[in-house]
Amino acid sequence: MGERQAATPTTIDDYVAGFPDGPREVLEQVCEALRRAVPGGEEKIRYGMPAIMFADRYGIHFAGWKKHVGLYPVGELDADLEAEVAPHRTTKDTVRFLYAEPVPYDLIERLARRLAAKHAA
């Protein structure tokens, strides 16, 4: 999974640290956006990816790849937010942001905040 070092990371920070310059800085900012969106959310590695948990079994995962960072699962959002996310959707529950383009960290934070609120309800 992703382009990281051979050792299996046990924390989000270890996961992010395993990436080269460029992608690592993007992943650091994605992680910070998610932490702001879900303050106090439990952080863990699930399915080989970093996750910040909203509730017992729900959370948002992210993974770094060669050319992009992906967020999983990102279910359907409110119409206005979905319209902003739509250009980055690749499948029903997947959103990706290319390293070669400006990554909208504010959008990532807002979508994570909305998903966390949805799962808390």
Secondary structure, DSSP 8 states (H G I E B T S, - for coil): --S--SS--SSHHHHHHTS-TTHHHHHHHHHHHHHHHSTT--EEEETTEEEEESSSS-EEEEEE-SSEEEEE------HHHHHHHGGGEEETTEEEEETTS---HHHHHHHHHHHHHHHH-
